[in-house]
């Protein structure tokens, strides 16, 4: 999150441990364009799922490439 914010990308995190479905609903209500999903499996692999909220398309992104991937989708 720090790297995303440093790149000028606003972001938020769920500290409550809500279900993924609930988090997706909340992100949709907030008007999020993208959601970065990092579960235990993804963290172990050093990657995240980048989900486009309008198309529902998900792509796997390695942690070092997250900022570039998000910026690429926003342009």
C-alpha positions in Angstrom: 0.0 0.0 0.0 2.8 2.4 0.8 4.3 2.0 -2.7 0.9 2.5 -4.3 0.3 5.6 -2.3 3.8 6.9 -3.1 2.9 6.5 -6.8 -0.2 8.7 -6.3 -2.7 5.8 -6.3 -5.3 6.0 -3.5 -6.0 2.7 -1.8 -7.6 1.1 1.2 -7.4 -2.1 3.1 -9.9 -4.2 5.1 -8.7 -4.5 8.6 -11.8 -6.2 9.9 -11.2 -9.5 8.2 -14.5 -9.5 6.3 -15.3 -12.2 3.8 -14.0 -11.7 0.3 -17.6 -11.3 -1.0 -18.3 -8.6 1.5 -15.0 -6.8 0.6 -15.9 -6.9 -3.1 -19.3 -5.5 -2.4 -17.8 -2.7 -0.3 -15.2 -1.9 -3.0 -18.0 -1.8 -5.6 -20.0 0.6 -3.4 -16.9 2.9 -3.0 -16.5 3.0 -6.8 -13.1 1.2 -6.8 -11.9 0.6 -10.3 -9.6 -2.2 -9.3 -9.1 -4.5 -6.3 -5.9 -6.1 -5.3 -6.5 -9.5 -3.7 -3.7 -11.0 -1.5 -4.7 -14.1 0.3 -2.5 -16.6 2.1 -1.9 -18.5 -1.2 -1.0 -15.4 -3.1 1.3 -14.1 -0.4 3.2 -17.4 -0.3 3.8 -17.1 -4.0 4.8 -13.5 -3.9 1.9 -12.4 -6.1 -1.5 -10.8 -6.0 -4.7 -10.9 -8.1 -5.5 -7.6 -9.8 -9.3 -7.5 -10.4 -10.9 -5.0 -12.8 -14.2 -4.2 -11.1 -15.9 -3.2 -14.4 -15.0 -6.3 -16.4 -14.4 -8.7 -13.5 -11.2 -9.8 -15.3 -8.4 -10.9 -12.9 -4.7 -11.1 -13.7 -1.9 -12.4 -11.6 0.8 -9.8 -10.7 4.1 -10.4 -8.9 4.5 -8.1 -5.9 7.4 -6.0 -7.5 5.2 -5.4 -10.5 2.0 -4.3 -8.7 2.5 -0.5 -9.0 3.3 -0.7 -12.7 0.3 -3.0 -13.4 -2.1 -0.7 -11.6 -0.7 2.4 -13.3 -1.0 0.6 -16.7 -4.6 -0.2 -16.1 -5.5 3.3 -15.0 -4.1 4.9 -18.2 
